[in-house]
């Protein structure tokens, strides 16, 4: 059963986030991916009543719950329902020029995963949606049922790094001729049936990469990251820090490449020579943290 209890959400790599943000009392910070507010709550506790937090998220439902959680900090927090890629215009609109630090946690939240009506997971059956912003027009249903076999194959290959992208795409097109593919578990069954027999018994569920691929495509996640990360750089004060947690190689590749370019230009200092992984203790307590990778930079020019 879906549980929206804030206690069910555990912020990933919280200690590492706080360390690399190097929070200071009275500072101004942005949580570009508010989620259920776990990271934001810890930031607000440490910057004091003279500090300010600007919290952004595309998901209006999770933002409403996070605002409730953070109600006692409302005097020095600002919530904006928007994509972090628009951070420059958002800060301009609220009268903020530069900030001391920015956090981006790129993972999908437990709130989104655990609600079958959002369509992000195949654990329970639900509509094939996957939109982080419920006001956006294109859902996973639209992509799965309208794109050509070639386009579907490209999504699965490029965004899911799925070896069997051709087979899965062909199966999707064959099935939707009979009737539209409407639910998460319908999609899961088609993917599993498309796999060679031995591939159905892997550690990772055979539909995982397909669901990742369609989620990224629906929400244009990699485009938002490439665009947004550069906008974040422009919004930092001198010695301001950008901390990013990624959850798969496609995200981490973009972050790594961009940070390397910034460091080479002399404008930033790399704080993490290699990505920081979650501790064994955290992974045991919060399996979602297993694939988390944290990178951080500091603006020096």
N, C-alpha and C positions, 0 to 999 in steps of 0.2 A: 504494500500500500504506500502511496506517496506521502512523504513526511516533509513538511515545510518548516519544521522546528529549527530555529537558528542553531540550536546546540548540535544538530546533526551535521552542520557544516564545520569542517576543520580547515583553517587557512594553511596552505602549503608553504613549507620552508619559512615559517614565521620568524624564527630567530635569525636566520640568514638575511631575510629581507630587512629587518630592523638594523642589523649590523651594517649592511652595505648602504642603506639609505643615510646612515650617520645622522639620525634625527637630532634637531636642536630645538630647544624651547623657543617658541615664538616664530618658528619657521612656517613657510607656506609649501604645502605638498599636494600632489595630484595622485589619486588612485584612479588610474585610467580604466580599470576593470573591476568595479566595485563588488560585483557578485553579491554574496550574502553579508558582506561588510566585515569579515573577520580581520583582514589586514588593516582596513580603515580604522577599526576600533582600537587596535594596538597602536597605530600611529597617533590617533587623537589623544590617547592616554598619555603619550610621551611628549607631545608638543605644547601641552598646556593651554590655558584659556586665552593666551595671547597669540597662539598659533592659528593656522587656518588650513582646512583640508577641502579640496575640490574633488568630488567623487563623480566619476562618469560611468555610464553603462548603457549598452544598447537594449538591455532587457528590462522593460518597465515593471514586470512582475517581481523580479528579484530586487530591483531598486526600491520598490514599495516596502518590501520586507526588511531590507537593510536600513532604510530610513527609520523604521519603527525600532529596530535594534539600537540605532545610534541617536535616538531622540534626545538623550541627555546632553548630547554634544551639538545640538542644532544651532546654538548661538555662534559657533565658529566652524561650521561646515556648510558647504554648498553642494547641492545634488543636481546634476544635469543629465537628462536622458538623451544620450548621444554617443556616437562612436569616437574613440580616442583619436582617430585620424583627423578629427576636426578640432584638436586641442588648441590650435592657434586662435581660431575664431571664437571658440568658447571662452578662453581667457580674456580676450579682448572685450567680449560682450559683458563680462562681469567685472571689468576694470582691473584686471591683474596683468602686469607686464611680464614678469619672470617669476619662476618658482625655485625652491631649494632642492626639490627632488620629485621624481616621477616613478611610479610603480606600474608595471604591466604584468598581470598574471594571465597568460594566454589560454589557460585551460578552461574547458567547459565546467561549469559549477555542478556540485552535487544536486543542487536545487533543480537545475535543468535536466540532468541525467535521470533523476529519480521520479520525475513527473511524466508518466506515459503519454499524457496529452500533448507534450511538447515534441514528441517523436524523435528524440535524440538517441534512444537506446532500444535494443531488441529484447531486453530482459522481460519487459511487459509489453503487451500489444497496445498500440496507439496509432493515431493518424500519422501519416508520413509527412511531417512538417519540417522540423529542424531549423526554423527561423529563430535567431536570437532576438531580433526585433520583430515583434508580432505585427507591426505596422508595415513591414516590407511586403512586397507583392509576390515574390517568387519563393515557393516552398520546394521541398524535396519531391513531393508528389508531382509538381510541374516538370521538374527536370527528368525524373525517372520515366514519366509517361509521354514526354514530348520530344526529347532530344534524339538525334539519329544514333544509330549503333556506333558510328565512328566517334561522335561527340561523347557518348557515354563511356566508351573505351578510354578516351583521352582523360576524362575526369578521374576514372579509376586508376589509371596509370600515373598521372601527374600529381594528384592530390592524395591518393591512397597508397601509392607505390605498390600496387596490387599486381602480382605476377600473372594472375589469370584474368586480366582485364578483358581480353577478347571474349573469352568464354562467358563471363558474367554479363557483358554487354549484349551478347547474342541472345542469352537466355531472357534477359529483361525485355528485349524487343519481341521475342517470340511469345512470351507470356502476356504482354499487354495487348497483343492482337486479340486475344480471347476475352480479356477484361482488364480494366485499369488496375494497377498495383496501388492499393490504397493504404496499407498499414505497415508498420515496422516489421512485424513478424512475417508478413507475406514476403517482404523484401529479403528478410533473413533466410527464409526457406528456399527462395529462388537461388540466392547466392550459394548456400550450402549444397544444393543439388548440382550446381554448376562445377563444383570442385572435383578434381580427381580424388578417388577414394581415400588415398593415404593422407591427403591434405585436410581431410575433415577431422583428423585426430591430432591437431597441433595444440601447443600451449595457449596460443592466442586463438580466440574464436574466429572461424573462417570469415565471418561477416564484419569483423571489426574494421578492417581497412576500407571496405565499401562504405560503411557508415561514416567513417572519418572523411572520406573523399567527398561524399555528397554534402556533409555538413560544411566543409570548407568551401565548396562551390556555392552553396546556397547563401552563405554569409560573406563571401568574397574575403575570407580571412587573411589570405596571404597578401592580397592587394592592400587591405587595410593596414597590415603590419608594415609592409614596405613603405607606404606613404606616411603612416602615422609615426613611425620611429624617427623619421627625418624631421617631422614637425616637432616632435618632443625635444630634439636637440636645440631647436631655435627658441624654446621656451625656458631653458635652464639659465639660472644665474651663474656667475663665475663660481666655480667649485660646487655647482649643483650636480646631482647624481641621477642617473637613469638606471633602474634595476628592472630586468626582464626575466620572467620565468616562462620557459617554453616546455612543450610536452611531446613534441615529435621532431624528427630530423629536419623536416621542411621548414618549420619555424626557426629552429636553432641555426640552420644554415644561413637564413636571412640575417638574424641577429649577429652572428659571428662575422659575416662578411661586412656588414655595415659598421660594426664596432672597429674592425681592423682598418677600414678606410679612414674612420675618424681619428684613430690613434696615429696612423701614418701621416695624416695631415698636420698633426701637432696640436689639434684643438681639444683632444680628449686624452685622458690617461686611463689605461685599462686596469681595472681593479681585480679582475678575475682572469688570470692567464689561461686557465682551463675552466669549463663550466663547473659550477658547484652542484653536486648531487645531494639528495636528501640523505639523512643518516639512516642507518639500519633500524634504529629505534622508531624513527618517524614512519618509515615505510611499513613497519609492523603494525603501528597504530592507525595509519592512514594509507592504505594501498594505493590511493590515487597519486600519492607523492612519488611512487616508484620511478616514473619516467620523467619527473621534473628536473629541469636543468636551469640554473640561475647564472646569468652573466650581468656584469655591472661596469659602468664607466663613469668618470668624473670629468666635467668640463673645466679645462684649464686655460682656454684662450677666448 
